[in-house]
Amino acid sequence: MSRTCQVTGRVPGFGHRVSHSHRRTNRRFDVNVQRKRYWVPSLGRTITLRVSARGIKVIDARGIEAVAAEILRRDGRI
């Protein structure tokens, strides 16, 4: 599963692990992605989204109806 938020579009960042001897190896900063189910009255069904913690806050602020409409307009499916 790609660690991408369906609401905010956040993707993993990349950087380096730095050891005590200061050797650098690659690492990945994953997004805090959760699978959440929401009931959408306009669709008459539940949808499952892969959302980050910030995405959950966006849904709480704007409402699932507005967010679902935006995802449908952008991606064409949920």
Biopython code that builds the backbone (N, CA, C, O; Angstrom):
import numpy as np
from Bio.PDB.StructureBuilder import StructureBuilder

atoms = [
    (1, "MET", "N", (0.844, -1.172, 0.000)),
    (1, "MET", "CA", (0.000, 0.000, 0.000)),
    (1, "MET", "C", (0.888, 1.233, 0.000)),
    (1, "MET", "O", (1.788, 1.357, 0.830)),
    (2, "SER", "N", (0.634, 2.142, -0.929)),
    (2, "SER", "CA", (1.424, 3.358, -0.949)),
    (2, "SER", "C", (1.006, 4.245, 0.211)),
    (2, "SER", "O", (-0.182, 4.364, 0.511)),
    (3, "ARG", "N", (1.957, 4.854, 0.849)),
    (3, "ARG", "CA", (1.682, 5.677, 2.023)),
    (3, "ARG", "C", (1.326, 7.090, 1.568)),
    (3, "ARG", "O", (2.080, 8.036, 1.795)),
    (4, "THR", "N", (0.166, 7.219, 0.923)),
    (4, "THR", "CA", (-0.292, 8.491, 0.400)),
    (4, "THR", "C", (-1.670, 8.796, 0.962)),
    (4, "THR", "O", (-2.535, 7.921, 1.007)),
    (5, "CYS", "N", (-1.876, 10.025, 1.387)),
    (5, "CYS", "CA", (-3.166, 10.449, 1.918)),
    (5, "CYS", "C", (-4.082, 10.829, 0.754)),
    (5, "CYS", "O", (-3.690, 11.599, -0.122)),
    (6, "GLN", "N", (-5.300, 10.287, 0.749)),
    (6, "GLN", "CA", (-6.241, 10.583, -0.323)),
    (6, "GLN", "C", (-6.852, 11.968, -0.192)),
    (6, "GLN", "O", (-7.384, 12.494, -1.170)),
    (7, "VAL", "N", (-6.792, 12.566, 0.973)),
    (7, "VAL", "CA", (-7.395, 13.882, 1.180)),
    (7, "VAL", "C", (-6.378, 14.990, 0.927)),
    (7, "VAL", "O", (-6.637, 15.898, 0.137)),
    (8, "THR", "N", (-5.235, 14.924, 1.583)),
    (8, "THR", "CA", (-4.251, 16.004, 1.478)),
    (8, "THR", "C", (-3.200, 15.763, 0.403)),
    (8, "THR", "O", (-2.534, 16.703, -0.030)),
    (9, "GLY", "N", (-3.042, 14.512, -0.033)),
    (9, "GLY", "CA", (-2.042, 14.205, -1.058)),
    (9, "GLY", "C", (-0.626, 14.097, -0.526)),
    (9, "GLY", "O", (0.328, 14.074, -1.303)),
    (10, "ARG", "N", (-0.479, 14.032, 0.783)),
    (10, "ARG", "CA", (0.856, 13.954, 1.364)),
    (10, "ARG", "C", (1.514, 12.625, 1.022)),
    (10, "ARG", "O", (0.863, 11.580, 1.043)),
    (11, "VAL", "N", (2.799, 12.667, 0.707)),
    (11, "VAL", "CA", (3.572, 11.477, 0.341)),
    (11, "VAL", "C", (4.792, 11.392, 1.258)),
    (11, "VAL", "O", (5.142, 12.383, 1.899)),
    (12, "PRO", "N", (5.444, 10.236, 1.334)),
    (12, "PRO", "CA", (6.610, 10.110, 2.205)),
    (12, "PRO", "C", (7.735, 11.070, 1.805)),
    (12, "PRO", "O", (7.912, 11.396, 0.631)),
    (13, "GLY", "N", (8.487, 11.511, 2.816)),
    (13, "GLY", "CA", (9.680, 12.310, 2.582)),
    (13, "GLY", "C", (10.897, 11.411, 2.719)),
    (13, "GLY", "O", (10.813, 10.329, 3.300)),
    (14, "PHE", "N", (12.001, 11.844, 2.197)),
    (14, "PHE", "CA", (13.218, 11.042, 2.242)),
    (14, "PHE", "C", (14.343, 11.844, 2.863)),
    (14, "PHE", "O", (14.375, 13.071, 2.766)),
    (15, "GLY", "N", (15.261, 11.143, 3.499)),
    (15, "GLY", "CA", (16.386, 11.795, 4.139)),
    (15, "GLY", "C", (17.450, 10.773, 4.458)),
    (15, "GLY", "O", (17.550, 9.741, 3.794)),
    (16, "HIS", "N", (18.249, 11.058, 5.477)),
    (16, "HIS", "CA", (19.337, 10.170, 5.862)),
    (16, "HIS", "C", (19.256, 9.827, 7.337)),
    (16, "HIS", "O", (18.881, 10.655, 8.167)),
    (17, "ARG", "N", (19.620, 8.577, 7.650)),
    (17, "ARG", "CA", (19.928, 8.216, 9.027)),
    (17, "ARG", "C", (21.376, 8.611, 9.227)),
    (17, "ARG", "O", (22.208, 8.380, 8.350)),
    (18, "VAL", "N", (21.684, 9.197, 10.354)),
    (18, "VAL", "CA", (23.061, 9.588, 10.638)),
    (18, "VAL", "C", (23.503, 8.837, 11.884)),
    (18, "VAL", "O", (22.961, 9.043, 12.970)),
    (19, "SER", "N", (24.498, 7.959, 11.719)),
    (19, "SER", "CA", (24.968, 7.140, 12.826)),
    (19, "SER", "C", (25.901, 7.954, 13.727)),
    (19, "SER", "O", (26.204, 9.117, 13.460)),
    (20, "HIS", "N", (26.335, 7.310, 14.784)),
    (20, "HIS", "CA", (27.256, 7.971, 15.709)),
    (20, "HIS", "C", (28.553, 8.371, 14.997)),
    (20, "HIS", "O", (29.133, 9.416, 15.293)),
    (21, "SER", "N", (29.006, 7.526, 14.052)),
    (21, "SER", "CA", (30.228, 7.844, 13.305)),
    (21, "SER", "C", (29.958, 8.811, 12.148)),
    (21, "SER", "O", (30.861, 9.133, 11.376)),
    (22, "HIS", "N", (28.726, 9.263, 12.038)),
    (22, "HIS", "CA", (28.282, 10.243, 11.048)),
    (22, "HIS", "C", (28.190, 9.677, 9.634)),
    (22, "HIS", "O", (28.207, 10.431, 8.662)),
    (23, "ARG", "N", (28.094, 8.347, 9.516)),
    (23, "ARG", "CA", (27.826, 7.742, 8.211)),
    (23, "ARG", "C", (26.355, 7.944, 7.900)),
    (23, "ARG", "O", (25.514, 7.870, 8.796)),
    (24, "ARG", "N", (26.040, 8.197, 6.649)),
    (24, "ARG", "CA", (24.661, 8.473, 6.253)),
    (24, "ARG", "C", (24.117, 7.357, 5.390)),
    (24, "ARG", "O", (24.742, 6.953, 4.409)),
    (25, "THR", "N", (22.947, 6.862, 5.760)),
    (25, "THR", "CA", (22.238, 5.882, 4.942)),
    (25, "THR", "C", (20.832, 6.412, 4.714)),
    (25, "THR", "O", (20.306, 7.193, 5.507)),
    (26, "ASN", "N", (20.243, 5.975, 3.625)),
    (26, "ASN", "CA", (18.935, 6.496, 3.251)),
    (26, "ASN", "C", (17.846, 5.993, 4.191)),
    (26, "ASN", "O", (17.907, 4.874, 4.698)),
    (27, "ARG", "N", (16.852, 6.843, 4.410)),
    (27, "ARG", "CA", (15.692, 6.471, 5.192)),
    (27, "ARG", "C", (14.464, 7.156, 4.620)),
    (27, "ARG", "O", (14.560, 8.021, 3.749)),
    (28, "ARG", "N", (13.331, 6.758, 5.119)),
    (28, "ARG", "CA", (12.074, 7.271, 4.594)),
    (28, "ARG", "C", (11.209, 7.735, 5.764)),
    (28, "ARG", "O", (11.051, 7.010, 6.746)),
    (29, "PHE", "N", (10.653, 8.932, 5.662)),
    (29, "PHE", "CA", (9.739, 9.467, 6.665)),
    (29, "PHE", "C", (8.323, 9.214, 6.174)),
    (29, "PHE", "O", (7.815, 9.950, 5.328)),
    (30, "ASP", "N", (7.675, 8.161, 6.708)),
    (30, "ASP", "CA", (6.336, 7.803, 6.256)),
    (30, "ASP", "C", (5.282, 8.744, 6.831)),
    (30, "ASP", "O", (5.448, 9.309, 7.912)),
    (31, "VAL", "N", (4.209, 8.892, 6.090)),
    (31, "VAL", "CA", (3.063, 9.676, 6.509)),
    (31, "VAL", "C", (2.223, 8.805, 7.450)),
    (31, "VAL", "O", (2.133, 7.593, 7.254)),
    (32, "ASN", "N", (1.620, 9.404, 8.452)),
    (32, "ASN", "CA", (0.793, 8.679, 9.408)),
    (32, "ASN", "C", (-0.568, 8.388, 8.768)),
    (32, "ASN", "O", (-1.541, 9.102, 9.007)),
    (33, "VAL", "N", (-0.623, 7.321, 7.943)),
    (33, "VAL", "CA", (-1.820, 6.992, 7.175)),
    (33, "VAL", "C", (-2.646, 5.952, 7.916)),
    (33, "VAL", "O", (-2.120, 4.940, 8.380)),
    (34, "GLN", "N", (-3.949, 6.211, 8.023)),
    (34, "GLN", "CA", (-4.895, 5.308, 8.663)),
    (34, "GLN", "C", (-5.987, 4.948, 7.653)),
    (34, "GLN", "O", (-6.300, 5.741, 6.764)),
    (35, "ARG", "N", (-6.560, 3.763, 7.790)),
    (35, "ARG", "CA", (-7.734, 3.398, 6.998)),
    (35, "ARG", "C", (-8.973, 3.729, 7.830)),
    (35, "ARG", "O", (-9.165, 3.179, 8.915)),
    (36, "LYS", "N", (-9.814, 4.634, 7.312)),
    (36, "LYS", "CA", (-11.007, 5.075, 8.040)),
    (36, "LYS", "C", (-12.234, 4.882, 7.159)),
    (36, "LYS", "O", (-12.193, 5.130, 5.954)),
    (37, "ARG", "N", (-13.327, 4.434, 7.778)),
    (37, "ARG", "CA", (-14.598, 4.298, 7.080)),
    (37, "ARG", "C", (-15.496, 5.464, 7.465)),
    (37, "ARG", "O", (-15.619, 5.808, 8.640)),
    (38, "TYR", "N", (-16.118, 6.064, 6.464)),
    (38, "TYR", "CA", (-17.037, 7.184, 6.691)),
    (38, "TYR", "C", (-18.356, 6.886, 5.992)),
    (38, "TYR", "O", (-18.369, 6.320, 4.899)),
    (39, "TRP", "N", (-19.465, 7.266, 6.619)),
    (39, "TRP", "CA", (-20.775, 7.177, 5.996)),
    (39, "TRP", "C", (-21.023, 8.476, 5.242)),
    (39, "TRP", "O", (-20.940, 9.561, 5.816)),
    (40, "VAL", "N", (-21.327, 8.359, 3.953)),
    (40, "VAL", "CA", (-21.603, 9.525, 3.117)),
    (40, "VAL", "C", (-23.082, 9.474, 2.725)),
    (40, "VAL", "O", (-23.473, 8.657, 1.891)),
    (41, "PRO", "N", (-23.903, 10.341, 3.322)),
    (41, "PRO", "CA", (-25.349, 10.290, 3.048)),
    (41, "PRO", "C", (-25.711, 10.533, 1.590)),
    (41, "PRO", "O", (-26.651, 9.921, 1.083)),
    (42, "SER", "N", (-24.983, 11.415, 0.903)),
    (42, "SER", "CA", (-25.340, 11.713, -0.488)),
    (42, "SER", "C", (-25.095, 10.506, -1.399)),
    (42, "SER", "O", (-25.802, 10.333, -2.391)),
    (43, "LEU", "N", (-24.107, 9.673, -1.076)),
    (43, "LEU", "CA", (-23.854, 8.465, -1.856)),
    (43, "LEU", "C", (-24.682, 7.284, -1.354)),
    (43, "LEU", "O", (-24.887, 6.308, -2.075)),
    (44, "GLY", "N", (-25.154, 7.382, -0.117)),
    (44, "GLY", "CA", (-25.950, 6.318, 0.464)),
    (44, "GLY", "C", (-25.147, 5.088, 0.829)),
    (44, "GLY", "O", (-25.689, 3.983, 0.873)),
    (45, "ARG", "N", (-23.866, 5.264, 1.089)),
    (45, "ARG", "CA", (-23.004, 4.131, 1.428)),
    (45, "ARG", "C", (-21.803, 4.609, 2.220)),
    (45, "ARG", "O", (-21.568, 5.809, 2.358)),
    (46, "THR", "N", (-21.046, 3.648, 2.739)),
    (46, "THR", "CA", (-19.809, 3.999, 3.423)),
    (46, "THR", "C", (-18.670, 3.970, 2.420)),
    (46, "THR", "O", (-18.697, 3.227, 1.438)),
    (47, "ILE", "N", (-17.674, 4.792, 2.687)),
    (47, "ILE", "CA", (-16.457, 4.774, 1.876)),
    (47, "ILE", "C", (-15.283, 4.550, 2.810)),
    (47, "ILE", "O", (-15.305, 4.984, 3.961)),
    (48, "THR", "N", (-14.270, 3.878, 2.318)),
    (48, "THR", "CA", (-13.043, 3.653, 3.074)),
    (48, "THR", "C", (-11.954, 4.512, 2.452)),
    (48, "THR", "O", (-11.677, 4.415, 1.257)),
    (49, "LEU", "N", (-11.345, 5.346, 3.268)),
    (49, "LEU", "CA", (-10.297, 6.240, 2.791)),
    (49, "LEU", "C", (-8.987, 5.930, 3.499)),
    (49, "LEU", "O", (-8.978, 5.506, 4.654)),
    (50, "ARG", "N", (-7.875, 6.147, 2.791)),
    (50, "ARG", "CA", (-6.552, 6.123, 3.400)),
    (50, "ARG", "C", (-6.193, 7.581, 3.685)),
    (50, "ARG", "O", (-5.816, 8.327, 2.780)),
    (51, "VAL", "N", (-6.315, 7.973, 4.943)),
    (51, "VAL", "CA", (-6.131, 9.376, 5.292)),
    (51, "VAL", "C", (-5.058, 9.516, 6.362)),
    (51, "VAL", "O", (-4.891, 8.647, 7.217)),
    (52, "SER", "N", (-4.340, 10.620, 6.295)),
    (52, "SER", "CA", (-3.354, 10.939, 7.317)),
    (52, "SER", "C", (-4.072, 11.566, 8.507)),
    (52, "SER", "O", (-5.262, 11.871, 8.435)),
    (53, "ALA", "N", (-3.349, 11.752, 9.583)),
    (53, "ALA", "CA", (-3.929, 12.381, 10.763)),
    (53, "ALA", "C", (-4.399, 13.788, 10.425)),
    (53, "ALA", "O", (-5.437, 14.226, 10.921)),
    (54, "ARG", "N", (-3.662, 14.493, 9.602)),
    (54, "ARG", "CA", (-4.078, 15.828, 9.184)),
    (54, "ARG", "C", (-5.307, 15.760, 8.285)),
    (54, "ARG", "O", (-6.168, 16.638, 8.337)),
    (55, "GLY", "N", (-5.388, 14.719, 7.462)),
    (55, "GLY", "CA", (-6.557, 14.524, 6.607)),
    (55, "GLY", "C", (-7.819, 14.306, 7.414)),
    (55, "GLY", "O", (-8.889, 14.780, 7.030)),
    (56, "ILE", "N", (-7.711, 13.586, 8.539)),
    (56, "ILE", "CA", (-8.855, 13.372, 9.422)),
    (56, "ILE", "C", (-9.324, 14.707, 9.985)),
    (56, "ILE", "O", (-10.527, 14.944, 10.097)),
    (57, "LYS", "N", (-8.392, 15.574, 10.336)),
    (57, "LYS", "CA", (-8.756, 16.896, 10.845)),
    (57, "LYS", "C", (-9.430, 17.734, 9.762)),
    (57, "LYS", "O", (-10.350, 18.497, 10.056)),
    (58, "VAL", "N", (-8.985, 17.600, 8.516)),
    (58, "VAL", "CA", (-9.610, 18.322, 7.408)),
    (58, "VAL", "C", (-11.051, 17.853, 7.232)),
    (58, "VAL", "O", (-11.949, 18.668, 7.024)),
    (59, "ILE", "N", (-11.273, 16.539, 7.315)),
    (59, "ILE", "CA", (-12.630, 16.001, 7.189)),
    (59, "ILE", "C", (-13.506, 16.501, 8.330)),
    (59, "ILE", "O", (-14.670, 16.837, 8.113)),
    (60, "ASP", "N", (-12.961, 16.555, 9.543)),
    (60, "ASP", "CA", (-13.725, 17.064, 10.684)),
    (60, "ASP", "C", (-14.103, 18.531, 10.491)),
    (60, "ASP", "O", (-15.197, 18.945, 10.877)),
    (61, "ALA", "N", (-13.214, 19.314, 9.902)),
    (61, "ALA", "CA", (-13.464, 20.742, 9.740)),
    (61, "ALA", "C", (-14.416, 21.026, 8.573)),
    (61, "ALA", "O", (-15.348, 21.817, 8.720)),
    (62, "ARG", "N", (-14.192, 20.395, 7.424)),
    (62, "ARG", "CA", (-14.961, 20.709, 6.221)),
    (62, "ARG", "C", (-16.168, 19.816, 6.015)),
    (62, "ARG", "O", (-17.103, 20.194, 5.309)),
    (63, "GLY", "N", (-16.164, 18.629, 6.626)),
    (63, "GLY", "CA", (-17.275, 17.704, 6.462)),
    (63, "GLY", "C", (-16.971, 16.665, 5.398)),
    (63, "GLY", "O", (-16.288, 16.951, 4.414)),
    (64, "ILE", "N", (-17.479, 15.463, 5.599)),
    (64, "ILE", "CA", (-17.194, 14.363, 4.683)),
    (64, "ILE", "C", (-17.839, 14.590, 3.325)),
    (64, "ILE", "O", (-17.300, 14.143, 2.312)),
    (65, "GLU", "N", (-18.983, 15.275, 3.276)),
    (65, "GLU", "CA", (-19.659, 15.531, 1.996)),
    (65, "GLU", "C", (-18.771, 16.348, 1.054)),
    (65, "GLU", "O", (-18.611, 15.997, -0.114)),
    (66, "ALA", "N", (-18.201, 17.433, 1.565)),
    (66, "ALA", "CA", (-17.365, 18.304, 0.742)),
    (66, "ALA", "C", (-16.089, 17.591, 0.316)),
    (66, "ALA", "O", (-15.657, 17.713, -0.830)),
    (67, "VAL", "N", (-15.490, 16.850, 1.234)),
    (67, "VAL", "CA", (-14.238, 16.156, 0.931)),
    (67, "VAL", "C", (-14.486, 15.038, -0.080)),
    (67, "VAL", "O", (-13.696, 14.859, -1.008)),
    (68, "ALA", "N", (-15.583, 14.280, 0.092)),
    (68, "ALA", "CA", (-15.895, 13.200, -0.844)),
    (68, "ALA", "C", (-16.184, 13.758, -2.236)),
    (68, "ALA", "O", (-15.779, 13.163, -3.235)),
    (69, "ALA", "N", (-16.873, 14.887, -2.312)),
    (69, "ALA", "CA", (-17.155, 15.507, -3.608)),
    (69, "ALA", "C", (-15.863, 15.933, -4.290)),
    (69, "ALA", "O", (-15.719, 15.780, -5.503)),
    (70, "GLU", "N", (-14.922, 16.465, -3.517)),
    (70, "GLU", "CA", (-13.638, 16.884, -4.089)),
    (70, "GLU", "C", (-12.841, 15.688, -4.599)),
    (70, "GLU", "O", (-12.239, 15.757, -5.671)),
    (71, "ILE", "N", (-12.831, 14.592, -3.842)),
    (71, "ILE", "CA", (-12.105, 13.386, -4.272)),
    (71, "ILE", "C", (-12.736, 12.811, -5.533)),
    (71, "ILE", "O", (-12.024, 12.395, -6.448)),
    (72, "LEU", "N", (-14.077, 12.782, -5.591)),
    (72, "LEU", "CA", (-14.758, 12.290, -6.786)),
    (72, "LEU", "C", (-14.451, 13.155, -8.002)),
    (72, "LEU", "O", (-14.251, 12.634, -9.099)),
    (73, "ARG", "N", (-14.412, 14.465, -7.817)),
    (73, "ARG", "CA", (-14.112, 15.381, -8.919)),
    (73, "ARG", "C", (-12.671, 15.207, -9.386)),
    (73, "ARG", "O", (-12.397, 15.242, -10.586)),
    (74, "ARG", "N", (-11.743, 15.018, -8.437)),
    (74, "ARG", "CA", (-10.320, 14.920, -8.769)),
    (74, "ARG", "C", (-9.960, 13.544, -9.343)),
    (74, "ARG", "O", (-9.292, 13.459, -10.374)),
    (75, "ASP", "N", (-10.402, 12.468, -8.679)),
    (75, "ASP", "CA", (-9.984, 11.119, -9.063)),
    (75, "ASP", "C", (-11.031, 10.380, -9.889)),
    (75, "ASP", "O", (-10.690, 9.458, -10.630)),
    (76, "GLY", "N", (-12.281, 10.766, -9.776)),
    (76, "GLY", "CA", (-13.344, 10.091, -10.499)),
    (76, "GLY", "C", (-13.907, 8.880, -9.786)),
    (76, "GLY", "O", (-14.911, 8.318, -10.223)),
    (77, "ARG", "N", (-13.268, 8.460, -8.679)),
    (77, "ARG", "CA", (-13.767, 7.324, -7.913)),
    (77, "ARG", "C", (-13.236, 7.433, -6.493)),
    (77, "ARG", "O", (-12.296, 8.178, -6.217)),
    (78, "ILE", "N", (-13.855, 6.680, -5.608)),
    (78, "ILE", "CA", (-13.389, 6.627, -4.213)),
    (78, "ILE", "C", (-13.050, 5.203, -3.892)),
    (78, "ILE", "O", (-12.634, 4.905, -2.773)),
]
sb = StructureBuilder()
sb.init_structure("model")
sb.init_model(0)
sb.init_chain("A")
sb.init_seg("    ")
for serial, (resi, resn, name, xyz) in enumerate(atoms, 1):
    if name == "N":
        sb.init_residue(resn, " ", resi, " ")
    sb.init_atom(name, np.array(xyz, "f"), 0.0, 1.0, " ", f" {name:<3s}", serial, name[0])
structure = sb.get_structure()
